[in-house]
Amino acid sequence: MKLIADSNVDNHTKRLAAFSLGEIDPGNQTAIDALVKLITDSNVNNSTKRLAASSLGEIDPGNQTAIDALVKLITDSNVNNSTKRLAAFSLGQVDPGNQTAIDALVKLISDSNVNDSTKRLAASRLGQVDPGNQTAIDALVKLITDSNVNNATKRLAVFSLGKIDSDNKTAIDALVKLIADSNVDDSTKREAAFSLGEIGSGNKTAIDALVNLLARSNVDDSSKYYAASSLGRILTKEHMASLVTVLKNCLSDEIYKSNFDNFQEYYSLLWNCAQNMTYQDFYQAWHAGEDSENLDSPSQTFTPQNLQAAINSDRLLSQTIHLICIDTSKFIDPNHPASKIYTEIVKAGCPKCEDGTPTTMTELQTYWDLLETDKRVVLVFYQGMGSQSPELSDRILNDISRFDNTICVIGDQTSDDILNRLRSLQS
């Protein structure tokens, strides 16, 4: 401490002393006072002040003297941006939730003389200091809506909003507005879509914005992927119908071939909807906007989603059947599908085989015969949309036919055909 206070000691030595104080005795008030004095000394250069600020962030979380010194450093017009950034970083460590610290970070964000890098760091720290603090939320929202702020800074503010308060209307509205803004770049929209998935659970405004993002033709694939991923976290049953109507246009052969990751995300969302909607509701959502006179009846259409929705609508089947649909077009080796079939069964929630993964159809049948579940497990095999993969061989189909309760979807079987077969299994 004496070394720091000595005016005859050079700045480099003082920096080392400041660093050491941050290491040797956390919580020591004498050390804190020495660092504070160093920060406020006009004869000390910025590099030394930065290290003192860093040490204050570690030495005693919650110490008001340290907080006041860091705040003063942030508000000092003679201090450069690099030093202010480190002070802002330390404030985020020294006392999360401290209103004095929050107010200082907010002031830093709104200061037109502060550069974007410093504002970004302040925005980042606001996302950590006090989740739910309305002052912090308002400051981040203002940063997002400021046309003079660059996209990189807006992205960090968006990221912080995603942490700061779940279901906060102000935050959600700001993120939704950002997604709809044609002047905002795709990277920022992706971050906003992701953050809505963090704070918008069950929120209609957030869900509608993400569904609309999926429906827009001028949105890049990565943004749509983030929107779909976020919807998977926040979607509720009340909003599934509008999503199904949009998703039916996202499952084309072209998307399957050109962007399989997106296709999988859309398919997973659609499958979740099918599991939670009635058959009739799902069918109507799928065909929304079409001429009702030209529609096929639901009984003429088979998709895994339609079939699952139909089972959900059946009072008896919904209580007794565990449906597992397996897309055979995903088999790398359709002549040896045992391990892949087993993987799909386990992924659907069935217990693992105690003897390891079955590699032959004989081993798979043994696992199947010993399988114990609350509901009757039914396997439905089908060829995925747009697939040009070879169908299962007659030998494999014959093996599968020997498994109790399995159905192979071949040719022109309809959902009603399969439902009738399932009902016959109940007798």
C-alpha positions in Angstrom: 0.0 0.0 0.0 2.9 2.4 0.8 4.4 1.6 -2.6 1.2 2.6 -4.4 0.9 5.9 -2.4 4.6 6.9 -3.0 4.7 9.7 -5.7 8.4 8.7 -6.4 7.4 5.2 -7.6 6.9 4.8 -11.3 3.6 3.7 -12.9 4.8 0.2 -13.9 5.7 -0.6 -10.3 2.4 0.7 -9.1 0.6 -1.5 -11.6 2.4 -4.6 -10.2 1.5 -3.5 -6.7 -2.2 -3.1 -7.7 -2.2 -6.5 -9.2 -0.7 -8.1 -6.1 -3.3 -6.4 -3.9 -6.0 -8.1 -5.8 -4.4 -11.4 -5.2 -3.1 -11.4 -1.6 -6.0 -10.4 0.6 -9.5 -10.3 -0.7 -11.7 -8.1 1.5 -8.9 -6.1 3.1 -10.2 -2.5 3.5 -6.7 -1.0 3.6 -6.0 -2.6 0.2 -9.3 -1.4 -1.2 -8.6 2.2 0.0 -5.1 2.1 -1.6 -6.6 0.9 -4.9 -9.3 3.6 -4.7 -6.7 6.3 -4.1 -4.8 5.0 -7.1 -7.8 5.3 -9.3 -8.6 8.8 -8.3 -5.0 10.1 -8.6 -4.8 12.4 -11.6 -1.0 11.8 -11.9 -1.5 8.1 -12.5 -1.8 6.9 -16.1 -4.7 5.0 -17.5 -2.9 1.6 -17.7 -2.3 1.7 -14.0 -5.9 2.7 -13.3 -7.2 -0.1 -15.5 -5.3 -2.7 -13.4 -6.4 -1.1 -10.2 -10.0 -1.3 -11.4 -9.6 -4.9 -12.3 -8.2 -5.7 -8.8 -11.1 -3.9 -7.2 -13.5 -6.2 -9.1 -11.9 -9.2 -7.4 -10.9 -8.0 -4.0 -14.2 -7.6 -2.2 -17.6 -8.2 -4.0 -20.2 -5.8 -2.6 -17.8 -3.3 -1.1 -19.4 0.1 -1.5 -16.1 2.0 -1.5 -14.9 0.0 -4.4 -18.2 0.5 -6.2 -18.1 4.2 -5.7 -14.6 4.4 -7.1 -15.4 2.4 -10.2 -18.5 4.5 -10.8 -16.4 7.7 -10.5 -13.9 6.2 -13.0 -16.6 5.5 -15.5 -18.0 9.0 -15.2 -14.7 10.8 -15.4 -14.4 12.6 -18.8 -10.6 12.5 -18.6 -10.5 8.7 -18.5 -10.2 6.9 -21.8 -12.6 4.3 -23.1 -10.3 1.3 -22.4 -10.1 2.2 -18.8 -13.9 2.7 -18.6 -14.4 -0.7 -20.2 -12.4 -2.4 -17.5 -14.2 -0.4 -14.8 -17.5 -1.4 -16.3 -16.4 -5.1 -16.4 -15.4 -4.9 -12.7 -18.7 -3.3 -11.7 -20.4 -6.4 -13.1 -18.3 -8.5 -10.7 -18.2 -6.4 -7.6 -21.9 -6.5 -6.7 -24.5 -7.9 -9.0 -27.8 -6.1 -8.2 -26.2 -2.9 -6.9 -28.3 0.0 -8.1 -25.4 2.4 -8.1 -23.5 0.1 -10.4 -26.5 -0.4 -12.6 -27.1 3.4 -12.9 -23.5 3.9 -13.8 -23.6 1.3 -16.6 -26.8 2.8 -17.9 -25.3 6.3 -18.0 -22.3 4.8 -19.8 -24.5 3.3 -22.5 -26.3 6.6 -23.0 -23.2 8.8 -23.2 -22.6 10.0 -26.8 -18.9 10.5 -26.1 -18.4 6.8 -25.2 -17.4 4.5 -28.1 -19.3 1.4 -29.2 -16.8 -1.1 -27.8 -17.3 0.4 -24.3 -21.1 0.5 -24.7 -21.0 -3.2 -25.8 -19.2 -4.2 -22.6 -21.6 -2.1 -20.5 -24.5 -3.8 -22.2 -23.0 -7.2 -21.5 -22.5 -6.4 -17.8 -26.1 -5.2 -17.5 -27.2 -8.7 -18.6 -25.5 -10.1 -15.6 -25.8 -7.6 -12.8 -29.5 -7.8 -12.0 -31.9 -10.0 -13.9 -35.3 -8.3 -13.9 -34.0 -4.8 -13.2 -36.3 -2.4 -15.2 -33.7 0.4 -15.4 -31.3 -2.0 -17.0 -33.9 -3.4 -19.4 -35.0 0.1 -20.4 -31.4 1.1 -21.1 -30.8 -2.0 -23.3 -34.0 -1.4 -25.2 -33.0 2.2 -25.8 -29.6 0.9 -27.2 -31.4 -1.5 -29.5 -33.7 1.1 -30.9 -31.0 3.8 -31.4 -30.4 4.3 -35.1 -26.9 5.6 -34.3 -25.8 2.4 -32.6 -24.0 -0.2 -34.8 -25.3 -3.7 -35.2 -22.5 -5.4 -33.2 -23.5 -3.3 -30.2 -27.2 -4.0 -30.7 -26.5 -7.7 -30.9 -24.8 -7.7 -27.5 -27.7 -5.7 -26.1 -30.1 -8.2 -27.5 -28.1 -11.1 -26.0 -28.2 -9.3 -22.6 -32.0 -8.9 -22.9 -32.2 -12.6 -23.4 -30.7 -13.1 -19.9 -32.1 -10.3 -17.9 -35.8 -11.0 -17.5 -38.1 -13.8 -18.6 -41.4 -12.7 -20.0 -40.7 -9.0 -19.7 -43.1 -7.2 -22.1 -40.7 -4.3 -22.7 -37.9 -6.6 -23.7 -40.0 -8.9 -25.8 -41.6 -5.9 -27.7 -38.1 -4.5 -28.4 -36.9 -7.9 -29.8 -40.0 -8.3 -31.9 -39.6 -4.8 -33.4 -35.9 -5.6 -34.1 -36.9 -8.7 -36.0 -39.4 -6.8 -38.2 -36.9 -3.9 -38.9 -35.7 -4.1 -42.6 -32.6 -2.0 -41.7 -31.3 -4.6 -39.1 -28.8 -7.1 -40.4 -29.4 -10.9 -40.4 -26.9 -11.6 -37.6 -28.8 -9.2 -35.2 -32.1 -10.7 -36.2 -30.8 -14.2 -35.4 -29.7 -13.0 -32.0 -33.1 -11.5 -31.4 -34.8 -14.7 -32.4 -32.6 -16.7 -30.1 -33.3 -14.3 -27.2 -37.0 -14.6 -27.7 -36.6 -18.3 -27.1 -35.0 -17.5 -23.8 -37.5 -15.0 -22.4 -40.7 -15.5 -24.4 -42.1 -18.8 -23.1 -45.8 -18.9 -23.9 -45.9 -15.2 -25.0 -48.2 -14.7 -28.0 -46.3 -11.7 -29.3 -43.0 -13.6 -29.3 -44.5 -16.7 -30.8 -46.3 -14.8 -33.6 -43.1 -12.9 -34.5 -41.1 -16.1 -34.8 -43.8 -17.8 -36.9 -43.9 -14.7 -39.1 -40.2 -14.9 -39.5 -40.5 -18.5 -40.7 -43.1 -17.5 -43.2 -41.1 -14.7 -44.8 -39.4 -15.4 -48.1 -36.7 -12.7 -47.7 -35.3 -14.1 -44.5 -32.0 -16.1 -44.6 -31.9 -19.8 -43.7 -29.9 -19.3 -40.5 -32.4 -16.8 -39.1 -35.2 -19.3 -39.8 -33.3 -22.0 -38.1 -32.9 -19.9 -34.9 -36.6 -19.0 -35.1 -37.6 -22.6 -35.4 -35.3 -23.6 -32.5 -36.7 -20.9 -30.3 -40.3 -21.9 -31.1 -39.4 -25.4 -29.9 -38.7 -23.9 -26.5 -41.6 -21.4 -26.1 -44.5 -22.8 -28.2 -47.8 -23.5 -26.6 -50.8 -25.6 -27.8 -52.9 -22.5 -28.5 -50.4 -21.3 -31.2 -49.7 -24.7 -32.9 -52.3 -24.3 -35.6 -50.8 -21.2 -37.1 -47.3 -22.8 -37.0 -48.5 -25.9 -38.8 -50.0 -23.7 -41.6 -46.6 -22.1 -42.1 -44.4 -25.2 -41.7 -46.2 -27.2 -44.4 -44.4 -24.9 -46.9 -41.0 -25.5 -45.2 -40.9 -29.3 -45.9 -40.3 -29.2 -49.6 -37.9 -31.5 -51.5 -35.8 -28.5 -52.2 -35.2 -27.7 -48.5 -34.7 -31.3 -47.7 -31.8 -31.4 -50.3 -30.3 -28.0 -49.8 -30.6 -27.4 -46.1 -31.2 -30.6 -44.2 -30.5 -29.0 -40.7 -33.4 -26.6 -41.2 -35.6 -29.4 -42.6 -35.0 -31.5 -39.5 -35.8 -28.5 -37.2 -39.1 -27.9 -39.0 -39.9 -31.6 -39.0 -39.3 -31.8 -35.3 -41.6 -28.8 -34.6 -44.3 -30.3 -36.8 -44.0 -33.6 -35.0 -44.4 -31.9 -31.7 -47.6 -30.2 -33.0 -49.0 -33.5 -34.3 -48.4 -35.1 -30.9 -50.4 -32.3 -29.1 -53.2 -31.5 -31.6 -56.3 -33.5 -32.6 -56.3 -35.1 -36.0 -59.0 -32.8 -37.2 -57.3 -29.6 -35.9 -54.0 -30.7 -37.5 -55.6 -31.5 -40.8 -57.5 -28.2 -40.9 -54.3 -26.2 -40.0 -52.3 -28.1 -42.7 -54.9 -27.2 -45.4 -55.8 -23.7 -44.2 -56.4 -21.4 -47.1 -57.1 -24.1 -49.6 -60.3 -24.6 -51.5 -62.3 -27.0 -49.3 -64.1 -28.5 -52.3 -60.8 -29.7 -53.7 -59.4 -31.1 -50.5 -58.8 -34.8 -50.0 -60.5 -36.1 -46.9 -58.2 -36.8 -43.9 -58.6 -40.5 -44.5 -56.8 -40.3 -47.8 -53.6 -38.7 -46.4 -50.7 -40.4 -44.6 -47.9 -38.6 -42.8 -46.4 -39.5 -39.5 -47.8 -36.2 -38.1 -51.3 -36.9 -39.4 -51.3 -40.4 -37.9 -50.1 -39.2 -34.5 -52.7 -36.5 -34.5 -55.4 -39.1 -35.3 -54.2 -41.3 -32.5 -54.3 -38.3 -30.1 -58.0 -37.7 -31.1 -59.0 -41.3 -30.4 -60.0 -41.8 -26.8 -58.9 -45.4 -26.6 -55.8 -45.4 -28.9 -54.4 -42.3 -27.1 -54.4 -44.2 -23.9 -53.0 -47.5 -25.2 -50.7 -46.9 -28.2 -47.1 -45.6 -28.2 -46.5 -44.8 -31.9 -43.0 -44.9 -33.3 -42.7 -43.9 -37.0 -39.4 -44.8 -38.6 -38.2 -43.2 -41.9 -36.5 -46.0 -43.8 -34.9 -43.5 -46.2 -32.5 -42.6 -43.4 -31.0 -46.1 -43.3 -27.4 -46.1 -44.5 -27.6 -49.8 -45.0 -31.2 -50.9 -45.6 -30.1 -54.5 -45.8 -28.8 -54.4 -42.2 -31.2 -52.0 -40.4 -31.4 -53.6 -36.9 -29.2 -51.1 -35.1 -30.9 -48.1 -36.7 -34.3 -49.4 -35.9 -33.2 -50.0 -32.3 -31.8 -46.5 -32.1 -35.1 -45.0 -33.2 -37.0 -47.1 -30.7 -34.8 -45.9 -27.8 -34.9 -42.2 -29.0 -38.7 -42.5 -28.8 -38.5 -43.2 -25.1 -38.2 -47.0 -24.8 -35.6 -48.5 -22.5 -32.2 -49.5 -23.7 -31.2 -53.2 -24.2 -29.2 -54.5 -21.3 -27.1 -56.6 -23.6 -26.0 -53.7 -25.8 -27.2 -52.5 -29.3 -28.8 -55.3 -31.4 -26.9 -55.7 -34.6 -29.0 -58.4 -36.3 -32.8 -58.8 -36.8 -32.7 -61.8 -34.6 -31.2 -59.8 -31.7 -33.6 -57.0 -32.4 -36.6 -59.4 -32.2 -35.3 -60.7 -28.8 -35.1 -57.1 -27.5 -38.6 -56.4 -28.9 -40.2 -59.5 -27.3 -38.7 -58.5 -23.9 -39.7 -54.9 -24.2 -41.9 -53.7 -21.3 -43.7 -50.4 -21.5 -46.9 -48.8 -20.1 -48.4 -48.6 -23.6 -48.3 -50.9 -26.5 -45.4 -49.9 -28.8 -46.3 -49.9 -32.5 -43.7 -49.4 -35.2 -44.7 -47.8 -38.5 -42.1 -47.9 -41.3 -42.4 -45.5 -44.2 -40.4 -43.8 -46.9 -39.6 -40.1 -46.2 -40.8 -37.3 -48.4 -38.6 -36.9 -51.5 -36.6 -40.0 -50.8 -34.9 -41.8 -53.6 -33.5 -44.5 -51.3 -34.2 -48.1 -52.1 -37.1 -49.6 -50.2 -36.5 -52.4 -47.6 -35.9 -55.7 -49.2 -38.4 -58.5 -49.1 -36.2 -60.4 -46.6 -36.2 -57.5 -44.2 -39.9 -56.9 -44.6 -40.5 -60.6 -43.9 -38.4 -60.3 -40.7 -40.3 -57.3 -39.6 -43.6 -58.9 -40.2 -42.7 -61.5 -37.5 -42.5 -58.8 -34.9 -45.7 -58.5 -32.9 -47.6 -55.2 -33.3 -45.6 -53.8 -36.2 -47.0 -52.2 -39.4 -45.1 -51.6 -42.6 -46.5 -48.6 -44.5 -46.2 -49.7 -48.1 -47.8 -48.4 -51.3 -51.1 -46.6 -50.8 -52.1 -47.3 -47.2 -54.0 -44.4 -45.7 -54.1 -43.1 -42.1 -57.5 -44.7 -41.8 -56.1 -48.1 -42.9 -53.5 -47.9 -40.2 -56.0 -46.7 -37.6 -58.3 -49.6 -38.3 -55.3 -52.0 -37.9 -54.4 -50.4 -34.6 -58.0 -50.7 -33.4 -57.9 -54.4 -34.3 -54.9 -54.8 -32.0 -57.0 -53.7 -29.1 -59.4 -56.6 -29.3 
